[in-house]
């Protein structure tokens, strides 16, 4: 639940339509998958130039998950 909140907090400052952010967590056998959906016009802002913003968010999610003794991945869905 903490990772979901973390992703929400980060992404809401990047997009123009924060009300359209949808974050869900899918628990797998080995890892936790955090799925992120934003408005189509905000997708580029979340991914960033050459994927740098998305990579940075994934790094933060990975670091936070490590602190919780879990493995986590961030998937940005269209």
SULVENTA-V810788 format. One record per residue. RES is the residue in three letters. BURIAL is I if it has 16 or more other C-alpha atoms within 10 Angstrom, else O. Layout:
res = [RES/RES]
burial = [BURIAL/BURIAL]
//
This chain:
res = [UNK/UNK/UNK/UNK/UNK/UNK/UNK/UNK/UNK/UNK/UNK/UNK/UNK/UNK/UNK/UNK/UNK/UNK/UNK/UNK/UNK/UNK/UNK/UNK/UNK/UNK/UNK/UNK/UNK/UNK/UNK/UNK/UNK/UNK/UNK/UNK/UNK/UNK/UNK/UNK/UNK/UNK/UNK/UNK/UNK/UNK/UNK/UNK/UNK/UNK/UNK/UNK/UNK/UNK/UNK/UNK/UNK/UNK/UNK/UNK/UNK/UNK/UNK/UNK/UNK/UNK/UNK/UNK/UNK/UNK/UNK/UNK/UNK/UNK/UNK/UNK/UNK/UNK]
burial = [O/O/I/I/O/O/I/I/O/O/I/I/O/O/I/O/O/I/O/O/I/O/I/I/I/O/O/O/O/O/O/I/I/I/I/I/I/I/I/O/O/I/I/I/I/I/I/O/O/O/O/O/I/I/O/O/I/I/O/I/I/I/O/I/I/O/O/O/O/O/I/I/I/I/O/I/O/O]
//
